[in-house]
Amino acid sequence: MTLRSTLEFGDDADNVRYDENTSQIWVGYGSGGLGVVEEGTKAGEIPLGSHPESFQLEHSGSRVFVNVPKEFGVAVVDRKKDAVVSKWGLDRTAANYPMALDEGDARLFVSCRLPSRLVVLDTNSGRVVAKLPVVGDADDVFFDSSRHLVYVIGGEGAVDIFWMHDPNHYEHIGRTKTAAGARTGLFVSGLDRLFVAVPHRGSQTAKLLVYEVKRSAQ
């Protein structure tokens, strides 16, 4: 690989997304905003007030949903207006870091650590439609659209699996043990695989756990 260019966005750039519709790259950075990159140059910045964690782009719309833990909720950004257009609360839960989007059913999955809950929001209204106990220290969430499953990876040492009966009703159908501190992962739908990274801790060696998803869609 060859370094083509370097763009400064301040400290703690933490998340990157690619907008296939516009070929823009979106960057969440530590001093509190989203940066936009076009053709290798900075095209704009949208202030959020505090550090953004996970964020998701709509593909059929112009919104960006951003976890902003210090604001105790989710900021909604309009990509056409380059501005925050709404803020949604999380019904007395906090420390919201990971997020996944089910655009087809207009549902946003936000996992919180205080207390440990999976919060499901209606993206048409911002209303909380479900709130479920979940593994502690969650740091990654994935939605499996082919099976209507939600996978939550937590540093407590497990992956929780929820089945969507319909957009307003969810059932906890299983918990798979991983390892202490294993909270970062990747779900690859085309491979039916969930990858979970295990960190080195004391006698625990660093490794990559690979899970095959076998449950068929309901």
CYANA upper distance limits for C-alpha pairs under 8 A (distance plus 0.5 A):
  5 SER  CA     40 GLY  CA      7.75
  7 LEU  CA     41 THR  CA      7.81
  7 LEU  CA     42 LYS  CA      7.71
  9 PHE  CA     13 ALA  CA      7.38
  9 PHE  CA     29 TYR  CA      6.78
  9 PHE  CA     35 GLY  CA      7.70
 10 GLY  CA     29 TYR  CA      7.19
 10 GLY  CA     30 GLY  CA      7.18
 10 GLY  CA     31 SER  CA      6.98
 11 ASP  CA     29 TYR  CA      7.09
 11 ASP  CA     30 GLY  CA      5.67
 11 ASP  CA     31 SER  CA      6.99
 12 ASP  CA     29 TYR  CA      6.14
 12 ASP  CA     30 GLY  CA      4.96
 12 ASP  CA     31 SER  CA      8.17
 13 ALA  CA     27 VAL  CA      7.39
 13 ALA  CA     28 GLY  CA      6.24
 13 ALA  CA     29 TYR  CA      4.39
 13 ALA  CA     30 GLY  CA      6.10
 14 ASP  CA     27 VAL  CA      8.04
 14 ASP  CA     28 GLY  CA      6.27
 14 ASP  CA     29 TYR  CA      6.33
 14 ASP  CA     30 GLY  CA      7.65
 14 ASP  CA     52 PRO  CA      8.37
 14 ASP  CA     53 GLU  CA      7.31
 15 ASN  CA     27 VAL  CA      6.29
 15 ASN  CA     28 GLY  CA      5.65
 15 ASN  CA     29 TYR  CA      7.89
 15 ASN  CA     53 GLU  CA      7.49
 15 ASN  CA     54 SER  CA      6.86
 15 ASN  CA     55 PHE  CA      8.02
 16 VAL  CA     25 ILE  CA      7.50
 16 VAL  CA     26 TRP  CA      6.10
 16 VAL  CA     27 VAL  CA      5.13
 16 VAL  CA     28 GLY  CA      6.98
 17 ARG  CA     25 ILE  CA      6.31
 17 ARG  CA     26 TRP  CA      5.61
 17 ARG  CA     27 VAL  CA      7.15
 17 ARG  CA     56 GLN  CA      8.11
 17 ARG  CA     57 LEU  CA      8.08
 18 TYR  CA     23 SER  CA      7.27
 18 TYR  CA     24 GLN  CA      6.52
 18 TYR  CA     25 ILE  CA      5.14
 18 TYR  CA     26 TRP  CA      6.77
 19 ASP  CA     23 SER  CA      5.85
 19 ASP  CA     24 GLN  CA      5.71
 19 ASP  CA     25 ILE  CA      6.68
 19 ASP  CA     26 TRP  CA      8.01
 19 ASP  CA     57 LEU  CA      7.75
 19 ASP  CA     59 HIS  CA      8.18
 20 GLU  CA     24 GLN  CA      7.84
 20 GLU  CA     59 HIS  CA      8.29
 21 ASN  CA     59 HIS  CA      7.80
 23 SER  CA     38 GLU  CA      7.66
 24 GLN  CA     36 VAL  CA      7.10
 24 GLN  CA     37 VAL  CA      6.12
 24 GLN  CA     38 GLU  CA      5.67
 24 GLN  CA     39 GLU  CA      8.23
 25 ILE  CA     36 VAL  CA      6.30
 25 ILE  CA     37 VAL  CA      5.45
 25 ILE  CA     38 GLU  CA      7.22
 26 TRP  CA     34 LEU  CA      7.05
 26 TRP  CA     35 GLY  CA      6.15
 26 TRP  CA     36 VAL  CA      5.31
 26 TRP  CA     37 VAL  CA      6.88
 27 VAL  CA     34 LEU  CA      5.94
 27 VAL  CA     35 GLY  CA      5.44
 27 VAL  CA     36 VAL  CA      6.96
 27 VAL  CA     37 VAL  CA      8.45
 28 GLY  CA     32 GLY  CA      8.24
 28 GLY  CA     33 GLY  CA      6.49
 28 GLY  CA     34 LEU  CA      5.12
 28 GLY  CA     35 GLY  CA      6.90
 28 GLY  CA     51 HIS  CA      8.30
 28 GLY  CA     52 PRO  CA      6.37
 28 GLY  CA     53 GLU  CA      7.67
 28 GLY  CA     55 PHE  CA      8.46
 29 TYR  CA     33 GLY  CA      6.30
 29 TYR  CA     34 LEU  CA      6.86
 29 TYR  CA     35 GLY  CA      7.93
 29 TYR  CA     51 HIS  CA      7.07
 29 TYR  CA     52 PRO  CA      7.20
 30 GLY  CA     50 SER  CA      8.00
 30 GLY  CA     51 HIS  CA      5.32
 30 GLY  CA     52 PRO  CA      7.45
 31 SER  CA     50 SER  CA      6.88
 31 SER  CA     51 HIS  CA      6.30
 32 GLY  CA     47 PRO  CA      6.52
 32 GLY  CA     48 LEU  CA      5.76
 32 GLY  CA     49 GLY  CA      5.77
 32 GLY  CA     50 SER  CA      4.51
 32 GLY  CA     51 HIS  CA      4.67
 32 GLY  CA     52 PRO  CA      6.72
 33 GLY  CA     45 GLU  CA      7.19
 33 GLY  CA     46 ILE  CA      5.90
 33 GLY  CA     47 PRO  CA      4.75
 33 GLY  CA     48 LEU  CA      5.26
 33 GLY  CA     49 GLY  CA      7.53
 33 GLY  CA     50 SER  CA      7.57
 33 GLY  CA     51 HIS  CA      7.25
 33 GLY  CA     52 PRO  CA      7.18
 34 LEU  CA     45 GLU  CA      6.10
 34 LEU  CA     46 ILE  CA      5.62
 34 LEU  CA     47 PRO  CA      7.06
 34 LEU  CA     48 LEU  CA      7.88
 34 LEU  CA     52 PRO  CA      8.32
 35 GLY  CA     42 LYS  CA      7.77
 35 GLY  CA     43 ALA  CA      8.24
 35 GLY  CA     44 GLY  CA      6.38
 35 GLY  CA     45 GLU  CA      4.85
 35 GLY  CA     46 ILE  CA      6.91
 36 VAL  CA     42 LYS  CA      6.44
 36 VAL  CA     43 ALA  CA      5.85
 36 VAL  CA     44 GLY  CA      5.60
 36 VAL  CA     45 GLU  CA      6.55
 37 VAL  CA     41 THR  CA      5.95
 37 VAL  CA     42 LYS  CA      5.10
 37 VAL  CA     43 ALA  CA      5.79
 37 VAL  CA     44 GLY  CA      7.76
 38 GLU  CA     42 LYS  CA      6.87
 38 GLU  CA     43 ALA  CA      6.29
 45 GLU  CA     82 ASP  CA      8.39
 46 ILE  CA     82 ASP  CA      6.69
 46 ILE  CA     83 ALA  CA      6.62
 46 ILE  CA     84 VAL  CA      8.23
 47 PRO  CA     83 ALA  CA      8.40
 48 LEU  CA     52 PRO  CA      7.97
 48 LEU  CA     68 VAL  CA      8.41
 48 LEU  CA     75 ALA  CA      8.10
 48 LEU  CA     84 VAL  CA      7.88
 50 SER  CA     68 VAL  CA      7.26
 50 SER  CA     70 LYS  CA      6.99
 50 SER  CA     71 GLU  CA      7.78
 51 HIS  CA     68 VAL  CA      6.85
 51 HIS  CA     69 PRO  CA      8.22
 51 HIS  CA     70 LYS  CA      8.00
 52 PRO  CA     66 VAL  CA      6.96
 52 PRO  CA     67 ASN  CA      6.29
 52 PRO  CA     68 VAL  CA      5.35
 52 PRO  CA     69 PRO  CA      7.88
 53 GLU  CA     66 VAL  CA      7.44
 53 GLU  CA     67 ASN  CA      5.77
 53 GLU  CA     68 VAL  CA      6.68
 53 GLU  CA     69 PRO  CA      7.97
 53 GLU  CA     97 TYR  CA      5.98
 53 GLU  CA     98 PRO  CA      7.66
 54 SER  CA     66 VAL  CA      6.76
 54 SER  CA     67 ASN  CA      6.17
 54 SER  CA     97 TYR  CA      6.52
 54 SER  CA     98 PRO  CA      5.84
 54 SER  CA     99 MET  CA      6.31
 55 PHE  CA     64 VAL  CA      7.28
 55 PHE  CA     65 PHE  CA      5.90
 55 PHE  CA     66 VAL  CA      4.75
 55 PHE  CA     67 ASN  CA      6.57
 55 PHE  CA     99 MET  CA      7.13
 56 GLN  CA     64 VAL  CA      6.16
 56 GLN  CA     65 PHE  CA      5.79
 56 GLN  CA     66 VAL  CA      7.18
 56 GLN  CA     99 MET  CA      7.87
 56 GLN  CA    100 ALA  CA      7.40
 56 GLN  CA    101 LEU  CA      7.13
 57 LEU  CA     62 SER  CA      8.23
 57 LEU  CA     63 ARG  CA      6.77
 57 LEU  CA     64 VAL  CA      5.11
 57 LEU  CA     65 PHE  CA      7.10
 58 GLU  CA     62 SER  CA      6.64
 58 GLU  CA     63 ARG  CA      6.10
 58 GLU  CA     64 VAL  CA      6.77
 58 GLU  CA    103 GLU  CA      7.45
 59 HIS  CA    103 GLU  CA      8.49
 62 SER  CA     78 ASP  CA      6.15
 62 SER  CA     79 ARG  CA      5.71
 62 SER  CA     80 LYS  CA      6.88
 63 ARG  CA     76 VAL  CA      7.05
 63 ARG  CA     77 VAL  CA      5.94
 63 ARG  CA     78 ASP  CA      5.12
 63 ARG  CA     79 ARG  CA      6.35
 64 VAL  CA     76 VAL  CA      6.24
 64 VAL  CA     77 VAL  CA      5.43
 64 VAL  CA     78 ASP  CA      6.93
 64 VAL  CA     79 ARG  CA      7.51
 65 PHE  CA     74 VAL  CA      7.03
 65 PHE  CA     75 ALA  CA      6.48
 65 PHE  CA     76 VAL  CA      5.36
 65 PHE  CA     77 VAL  CA      6.98
 66 VAL  CA     74 VAL  CA      5.86
 66 VAL  CA     75 ALA  CA      5.56
 66 VAL  CA     76 VAL  CA      6.84
 66 VAL  CA     77 VAL  CA      8.18
 67 ASN  CA     73 GLY  CA      6.87
 67 ASN  CA     74 VAL  CA      5.24
 67 ASN  CA     75 ALA  CA      7.02
 67 ASN  CA     96 ASN  CA      6.76
 67 ASN  CA     97 TYR  CA      6.71
 67 ASN  CA     98 PRO  CA      8.04
 67 ASN  CA     99 MET  CA      7.82
 68 VAL  CA     72 PHE  CA      7.04
 68 VAL  CA     73 GLY  CA      6.32
 68 VAL  CA     74 VAL  CA      6.22
 68 VAL  CA     75 ALA  CA      7.12
 68 VAL  CA     96 ASN  CA      7.76
 68 VAL  CA     97 TYR  CA      8.36
 69 PRO  CA     73 GLY  CA      6.61
 69 PRO  CA     74 VAL  CA      8.39
 69 PRO  CA     94 ALA  CA      7.09
 69 PRO  CA     95 ALA  CA      5.74
 69 PRO  CA     96 ASN  CA      5.84
 69 PRO  CA     97 TYR  CA      7.39
 70 LYS  CA     95 ALA  CA      8.26
 72 PHE  CA     89 GLY  CA      7.06
 72 PHE  CA     90 LEU  CA      7.70
 72 PHE  CA     93 THR  CA      8.26
 72 PHE  CA     94 ALA  CA      6.19
 72 PHE  CA     95 ALA  CA      7.83
 72 PHE  CA     96 ASN  CA      8.11
 73 GLY  CA     87 LYS  CA      7.32
 73 GLY  CA     88 TRP  CA      6.05
 73 GLY  CA     89 GLY  CA      5.11
 73 GLY  CA     90 LEU  CA      6.18
 73 GLY  CA     94 ALA  CA      7.89
 73 GLY  CA     96 ASN  CA      7.77
 74 VAL  CA     87 LYS  CA      6.12
 74 VAL  CA     88 TRP  CA      5.60
 74 VAL  CA     89 GLY  CA      7.07
 74 VAL  CA     90 LEU  CA      8.35
 75 ALA  CA     84 VAL  CA      7.06
 75 ALA  CA     85 VAL  CA      8.37
 75 ALA  CA     86 SER  CA      6.60
 75 ALA  CA     87 LYS  CA      5.05
 75 ALA  CA     88 TRP  CA      7.00
 76 VAL  CA     84 VAL  CA      6.11
 76 VAL  CA     85 VAL  CA      6.32
 76 VAL  CA     86 SER  CA      5.58
 76 VAL  CA     87 LYS  CA      6.42
 76 VAL  CA     88 TRP  CA      8.26
 77 VAL  CA     82 ASP  CA      7.45
 77 VAL  CA     83 ALA  CA      6.03
 77 VAL  CA     84 VAL  CA      4.74
 77 VAL  CA     85 VAL  CA      6.19
 77 VAL  CA     86 SER  CA      7.74
 78 ASP  CA     82 ASP  CA      6.23
 78 ASP  CA     83 ALA  CA      6.21
 78 ASP  CA     84 VAL  CA      6.83
 78 ASP  CA     85 VAL  CA      6.85
 79 ARG  CA     83 ALA  CA      7.67
 88 TRP  CA    126 GLY  CA      6.19
 88 TRP  CA    127 ARG  CA      8.30
 89 GLY  CA    126 GLY  CA      8.42
 90 LEU  CA     94 ALA  CA      7.70
 90 LEU  CA    119 VAL  CA      7.46
 90 LEU  CA    128 VAL  CA      7.42
 91 ASP  CA    128 VAL  CA      7.65
 93 THR  CA    112 CYS  CA      6.86
 93 THR  CA    113 ARG  CA      8.21
 93 THR  CA    114 LEU  CA      6.18
 93 THR  CA    115 PRO  CA      6.52
 93 THR  CA    117 ARG  CA      7.92
 94 ALA  CA    112 CYS  CA      6.14
 94 ALA  CA    113 ARG  CA      6.95
 94 ALA  CA    114 LEU  CA      5.51
 94 ALA  CA    115 PRO  CA      7.52
 95 ALA  CA    112 CYS  CA      5.76
 95 ALA  CA    113 ARG  CA      5.70
 95 ALA  CA    114 LEU  CA      6.24
 96 ASN  CA    110 VAL  CA      7.03
 96 ASN  CA    111 SER  CA      6.28
 96 ASN  CA    112 CYS  CA      4.71
 96 ASN  CA    113 ARG  CA      7.00
 97 TYR  CA    110 VAL  CA      7.98
 97 TYR  CA    111 SER  CA      7.13
 97 TYR  CA    112 CYS  CA      7.07
 97 TYR  CA    138 ALA  CA      8.10
 97 TYR  CA    139 ASP  CA      6.65
 97 TYR  CA    140 ASP  CA      8.47
 98 PRO  CA    110 VAL  CA      6.58
 98 PRO  CA    111 SER  CA      6.22
 98 PRO  CA    112 CYS  CA      8.26
 98 PRO  CA    138 ALA  CA      7.55
 98 PRO  CA    139 ASP  CA      5.65
 98 PRO  CA    140 ASP  CA      5.46
 98 PRO  CA    141 VAL  CA      6.28
 99 MET  CA    108 LEU  CA      7.70
 99 MET  CA    109 PHE  CA      5.99
 99 MET  CA    110 VAL  CA      5.10
 99 MET  CA    111 SER  CA      6.98
 99 MET  CA    140 ASP  CA      7.54
 99 MET  CA    141 VAL  CA      6.19
 99 MET  CA    142 PHE  CA      8.16
100 ALA  CA    108 LEU  CA      6.53
100 ALA  CA    109 PHE  CA      5.58
100 ALA  CA    110 VAL  CA      7.25
100 ALA  CA    141 VAL  CA      6.20
100 ALA  CA    142 PHE  CA      6.01
100 ALA  CA    143 PHE  CA      6.69
101 LEU  CA    106 ALA  CA      8.36
101 LEU  CA    107 ARG  CA      6.68
101 LEU  CA    108 LEU  CA      5.20
101 LEU  CA    109 PHE  CA      6.66
101 LEU  CA    143 PHE  CA      7.44
102 ASP  CA    106 ALA  CA      6.46
102 ASP  CA    107 ARG  CA      5.60
102 ASP  CA    108 LEU  CA      6.66
102 ASP  CA    109 PHE  CA      8.36
102 ASP  CA    143 PHE  CA      7.18
102 ASP  CA    145 SER  CA      7.87
103 GLU  CA    107 ARG  CA      6.83
103 GLU  CA    108 LEU  CA      8.35
105 ASP  CA    167 PRO  CA      6.80
106 ALA  CA    122 ASP  CA      6.34
106 ALA  CA    123 THR  CA      5.61
106 ALA  CA    124 ASN  CA      7.04
107 ARG  CA    120 VAL  CA      6.98
107 ARG  CA    121 LEU  CA      6.07
107 ARG  CA    122 ASP  CA      5.47
107 ARG  CA    123 THR  CA      6.12
107 ARG  CA    167 PRO  CA      7.49
108 LEU  CA    120 VAL  CA      6.13
108 LEU  CA    121 LEU  CA      5.51
108 LEU  CA    122 ASP  CA      7.03
108 LEU  CA    123 THR  CA      6.89
109 PHE  CA    118 LEU  CA      7.29
109 PHE  CA    119 VAL  CA      6.41
109 PHE  CA    120 VAL  CA      5.28
109 PHE  CA    121 LEU  CA      7.06
109 PHE  CA    141 VAL  CA      8.03
110 VAL  CA    118 LEU  CA      6.33
110 VAL  CA    119 VAL  CA      5.62
110 VAL  CA    120 VAL  CA      6.85
110 VAL  CA    121 LEU  CA      8.35
110 VAL  CA    141 VAL  CA      8.22
111 SER  CA    116 SER  CA      7.86
111 SER  CA    117 ARG  CA      6.33
111 SER  CA    118 LEU  CA      4.92
111 SER  CA    119 VAL  CA      6.52
111 SER  CA    134 VAL  CA      8.42
111 SER  CA    138 ALA  CA      6.95
111 SER  CA    139 ASP  CA      8.28
111 SER  CA    141 VAL  CA      7.72
111 SER  CA    152 VAL  CA      8.15
112 CYS  CA    116 SER  CA      5.94
112 CYS  CA    117 ARG  CA      5.78
112 CYS  CA    118 LEU  CA      6.82
112 CYS  CA    119 VAL  CA      7.87
112 CYS  CA    138 ALA  CA      7.57
113 ARG  CA    117 ARG  CA      7.15
113 ARG  CA    136 GLY  CA      6.76
113 ARG  CA    137 ASP  CA      6.23
113 ARG  CA    138 ALA  CA      7.08
116 SER  CA    133 PRO  CA      6.50
116 SER  CA    134 VAL  CA      5.97
116 SER  CA    135 VAL  CA      6.97
116 SER  CA    136 GLY  CA      5.94
116 SER  CA    137 ASP  CA      7.91
116 SER  CA    138 ALA  CA      8.31
117 ARG  CA    131 LYS  CA      6.74
117 ARG  CA    132 LEU  CA      5.76
117 ARG  CA    133 PRO  CA      5.06
117 ARG  CA    134 VAL  CA      5.52
117 ARG  CA    135 VAL  CA      8.33
118 LEU  CA    130 ALA  CA      8.43
118 LEU  CA    131 LYS  CA      6.05
118 LEU  CA    132 LEU  CA      5.60
118 LEU  CA    133 PRO  CA      6.87
118 LEU  CA    134 VAL  CA      6.48
119 VAL  CA    128 VAL  CA      7.39
119 VAL  CA    129 VAL  CA      8.36
119 VAL  CA    130 ALA  CA      6.41
119 VAL  CA    131 LYS  CA      5.03
119 VAL  CA    132 LEU  CA      7.15
120 VAL  CA    128 VAL  CA      6.29
120 VAL  CA    129 VAL  CA      6.22
120 VAL  CA    130 ALA  CA      5.59
120 VAL  CA    131 LYS  CA      6.81
121 LEU  CA    126 GLY  CA      6.24
121 LEU  CA    127 ARG  CA      6.01
121 LEU  CA    128 VAL  CA      5.02
121 LEU  CA    129 VAL  CA      6.25
121 LEU  CA    130 ALA  CA      7.84
122 ASP  CA    126 GLY  CA      5.69
122 ASP  CA    127 ARG  CA      5.83
122 ASP  CA    128 VAL  CA      6.92
122 ASP  CA    129 VAL  CA      7.07
123 THR  CA    127 ARG  CA      8.12
129 VAL  CA    168 ASN  CA      6.23
130 ALA  CA    168 ASN  CA      7.03
130 ALA  CA    169 HIS  CA      7.55
130 ALA  CA    170 TYR  CA      8.17
134 VAL  CA    152 VAL  CA      8.11
134 VAL  CA    160 ASP  CA      7.11
135 VAL  CA    152 VAL  CA      7.85
135 VAL  CA    153 ILE  CA      7.83
135 VAL  CA    154 GLY  CA      5.97
135 VAL  CA    155 GLY  CA      8.47
135 VAL  CA    156 GLU  CA      6.94
135 VAL  CA    157 GLY  CA      8.42
135 VAL  CA    158 ALA  CA      7.05
135 VAL  CA    159 VAL  CA      7.54
135 VAL  CA    160 ASP  CA      6.82
136 GLY  CA    154 GLY  CA      6.02
136 GLY  CA    155 GLY  CA      6.99
136 GLY  CA    156 GLU  CA      5.61
137 ASP  CA    154 GLY  CA      5.44
137 ASP  CA    155 GLY  CA      5.39
137 ASP  CA    156 GLU  CA      6.34
137 ASP  CA    183 ARG  CA      7.85
138 ALA  CA    152 VAL  CA      7.16
138 ALA  CA    153 ILE  CA      6.03
138 ALA  CA    154 GLY  CA      4.28
138 ALA  CA    155 GLY  CA      6.59
138 ALA  CA    156 GLU  CA      8.31
138 ALA  CA    183 ARG  CA      6.76
139 ASP  CA    152 VAL  CA      8.35
139 ASP  CA    153 ILE  CA      6.74
139 ASP  CA    154 GLY  CA      6.44
139 ASP  CA    155 GLY  CA      7.86
139 ASP  CA    183 ARG  CA      5.84
139 ASP  CA    184 THR  CA      6.68
140 ASP  CA    152 VAL  CA      6.52
140 ASP  CA    153 ILE  CA      5.77
140 ASP  CA    154 GLY  CA      7.76
140 ASP  CA    183 ARG  CA      7.02
140 ASP  CA    184 THR  CA      6.38
140 ASP  CA    185 GLY  CA      6.91
141 VAL  CA    150 VAL  CA      7.61
141 VAL  CA    151 TYR  CA      6.14
141 VAL  CA    152 VAL  CA      5.08
141 VAL  CA    153 ILE  CA      6.84
142 PHE  CA    150 VAL  CA      6.25
142 PHE  CA    151 TYR  CA      5.70
142 PHE  CA    152 VAL  CA      7.20
142 PHE  CA    186 LEU  CA      8.34
142 PHE  CA    187 PHE  CA      7.03
143 PHE  CA    148 HIS  CA      7.66
143 PHE  CA    149 LEU  CA      6.46
143 PHE  CA    150 VAL  CA      5.12
143 PHE  CA    151 TYR  CA      6.99
144 ASP  CA    148 HIS  CA      6.06
144 ASP  CA    149 LEU  CA      5.53
144 ASP  CA    150 VAL  CA      6.60
144 ASP  CA    151 TYR  CA      8.26
144 ASP  CA    189 SER  CA      7.41
145 SER  CA    149 LEU  CA      7.37
146 SER  CA    217 ALA  CA      6.96
147 ARG  CA    215 ARG  CA      7.99
147 ARG  CA    216 SER  CA      6.46
147 ARG  CA    217 ALA  CA      4.39
147 ARG  CA    218 GLN  CA      7.38
148 HIS  CA    163 TRP  CA      6.47
148 HIS  CA    164 MET  CA      5.91
148 HIS  CA    165 HIS  CA      8.47
148 HIS  CA    217 ALA  CA      7.02
148 HIS  CA    218 GLN  CA      8.34
149 LEU  CA    161 ILE  CA      7.21
149 LEU  CA    162 PHE  CA      6.03
149 LEU  CA    163 TRP  CA      5.14
149 LEU  CA    164 MET  CA      6.62
150 VAL  CA    161 ILE  CA      6.16
150 VAL  CA    162 PHE  CA      5.55
150 VAL  CA    163 TRP  CA      6.98
150 VAL  CA    164 MET  CA      8.21
151 TYR  CA    159 VAL  CA      7.02
151 TYR  CA    160 ASP  CA      6.33
151 TYR  CA    161 ILE  CA      5.34
151 TYR  CA    162 PHE  CA      7.20
152 VAL  CA    159 VAL  CA      5.94
152 VAL  CA    160 ASP  CA      5.64
152 VAL  CA    161 ILE  CA      7.05
153 ILE  CA    158 ALA  CA      6.78
153 ILE  CA    159 VAL  CA      5.05
153 ILE  CA    160 ASP  CA      7.17
153 ILE  CA    182 ALA  CA      8.07
153 ILE  CA    183 ARG  CA      5.71
153 ILE  CA    184 THR  CA      7.36
153 ILE  CA    185 GLY  CA      7.61
153 ILE  CA    196 VAL  CA      8.35
154 GLY  CA    158 ALA  CA      6.21
154 GLY  CA    159 VAL  CA      6.75
154 GLY  CA    181 GLY  CA      8.02
154 GLY  CA    182 ALA  CA      7.10
154 GLY  CA    183 ARG  CA      5.08
154 GLY  CA    184 THR  CA      8.41
155 GLY  CA    179 ALA  CA      8.11
155 GLY  CA    180 ALA  CA      6.32
155 GLY  CA    181 GLY  CA      4.51
155 GLY  CA    182 ALA  CA      5.33
155 GLY  CA    183 ARG  CA      4.89
156 GLU  CA    179 ALA  CA      8.14
156 GLU  CA    180 ALA  CA      6.27
156 GLU  CA    181 GLY  CA      6.78
156 GLU  CA    182 ALA  CA      8.05
156 GLU  CA    183 ARG  CA      8.38
157 GLY  CA    177 LYS  CA      6.38
157 GLY  CA    178 THR  CA      5.46
157 GLY  CA    179 ALA  CA      4.94
157 GLY  CA    180 ALA  CA      5.09
157 GLY  CA    181 GLY  CA      6.73
157 GLY  CA    182 ALA  CA      6.46
157 GLY  CA    183 ARG  CA      8.03
158 ALA  CA    175 ARG  CA      6.94
158 ALA  CA    176 THR  CA      5.90
158 ALA  CA    177 LYS  CA      4.76
158 ALA  CA    178 THR  CA      5.38
158 ALA  CA    179 ALA  CA      7.40
158 ALA  CA    182 ALA  CA      8.25
159 VAL  CA    175 ARG  CA      6.08
159 VAL  CA    176 THR  CA      5.63
159 VAL  CA    177 LYS  CA      6.96
159 VAL  CA    178 THR  CA      7.54
160 ASP  CA    172 HIS  CA      7.94
160 ASP  CA    174 GLY  CA      6.55
160 ASP  CA    175 ARG  CA      5.05
160 ASP  CA    176 THR  CA      7.10
161 ILE  CA    172 HIS  CA      6.48
161 ILE  CA    173 ILE  CA      6.31
161 ILE  CA    174 GLY  CA      5.74
161 ILE  CA    175 ARG  CA      6.66
162 PHE  CA    170 TYR  CA      6.77
162 PHE  CA    171 GLU  CA      5.84
162 PHE  CA    172 HIS  CA      4.89
162 PHE  CA    173 ILE  CA      6.08
162 PHE  CA    174 GLY  CA      7.75
163 TRP  CA    170 TYR  CA      6.02
163 TRP  CA    171 GLU  CA      5.68
163 TRP  CA    172 HIS  CA      6.94
163 TRP  CA    173 ILE  CA      7.05
164 MET  CA    168 ASN  CA      8.40
164 MET  CA    169 HIS  CA      6.62
164 MET  CA    170 TYR  CA      5.10
164 MET  CA    171 GLU  CA      7.13
165 HIS  CA    169 HIS  CA      5.95
165 HIS  CA    170 TYR  CA      6.15
165 HIS  CA    171 GLU  CA      7.74
166 ASP  CA    170 TYR  CA      7.71
178 THR  CA    182 ALA  CA      7.17
178 THR  CA    196 VAL  CA      8.36
178 THR  CA    198 VAL  CA      8.37
178 THR  CA    209 LEU  CA      8.24
179 ALA  CA    198 VAL  CA      6.90
180 ALA  CA    198 VAL  CA      8.07
181 GLY  CA    198 VAL  CA      7.22
181 GLY  CA    199 PRO  CA      6.94
182 ALA  CA    196 VAL  CA      7.12
182 ALA  CA    197 ALA  CA      6.17
182 ALA  CA    198 VAL  CA      5.04
182 ALA  CA    199 PRO  CA      6.82
183 ARG  CA    196 VAL  CA      7.62
183 ARG  CA    197 ALA  CA      7.55
183 ARG  CA    198 VAL  CA      8.16
184 THR  CA    196 VAL  CA      6.44
184 THR  CA    197 ALA  CA      6.13
184 THR  CA    198 VAL  CA      8.46
185 GLY  CA    194 LEU  CA      7.64
185 GLY  CA    195 PHE  CA      5.71
185 GLY  CA    196 VAL  CA      4.74
185 GLY  CA    197 ALA  CA      6.38
186 LEU  CA    194 LEU  CA      6.35
186 LEU  CA    195 PHE  CA      5.61
186 LEU  CA    196 VAL  CA      7.20
187 PHE  CA    192 ASP  CA      8.22
187 PHE  CA    193 ARG  CA      6.48
187 PHE  CA    194 LEU  CA      4.92
187 PHE  CA    195 PHE  CA      6.74
188 VAL  CA    192 ASP  CA      6.62
188 VAL  CA    193 ARG  CA      6.02
188 VAL  CA    194 LEU  CA      6.92
189 SER  CA    193 ARG  CA      7.19
192 ASP  CA    212 GLU  CA      6.39
192 ASP  CA    213 VAL  CA      5.80
192 ASP  CA    214 LYS  CA      8.14
193 ARG  CA    210 VAL  CA      7.11
193 ARG  CA    211 TYR  CA      6.00
193 ARG  CA    212 GLU  CA      5.28
193 ARG  CA    213 VAL  CA      6.36
194 LEU  CA    210 VAL  CA      6.38
194 LEU  CA    211 TYR  CA      5.54
194 LEU  CA    212 GLU  CA      7.05
194 LEU  CA    213 VAL  CA      7.66
195 PHE  CA    208 LEU  CA      7.26
195 PHE  CA    209 LEU  CA      6.19
195 PHE  CA    210 VAL  CA      5.20
195 PHE  CA    211 TYR  CA      6.84
196 VAL  CA    208 LEU  CA      6.31
196 VAL  CA    209 LEU  CA      5.56
196 VAL  CA    210 VAL  CA      7.04
197 ALA  CA    206 ALA  CA      8.14
197 ALA  CA    207 LYS  CA      6.71
197 ALA  CA    208 LEU  CA      5.22
197 ALA  CA    209 LEU  CA      6.81
198 VAL  CA    205 THR  CA      8.15
198 VAL  CA    206 ALA  CA      5.76
198 VAL  CA    207 LYS  CA      5.68
198 VAL  CA    208 LEU  CA      6.46
198 VAL  CA    209 LEU  CA      7.76
199 PRO  CA    204 GLN  CA      8.12
199 PRO  CA    205 THR  CA      7.34
199 PRO  CA    206 ALA  CA      5.09
199 PRO  CA    207 LYS  CA      7.40
200 HIS  CA    204 GLN  CA      5.95
200 HIS  CA    205 THR  CA      5.16
200 HIS  CA    206 ALA  CA      4.83
200 HIS  CA    207 LYS  CA      8.46
201 ARG  CA    205 THR  CA      7.19
201 ARG  CA    206 ALA  CA      8.27
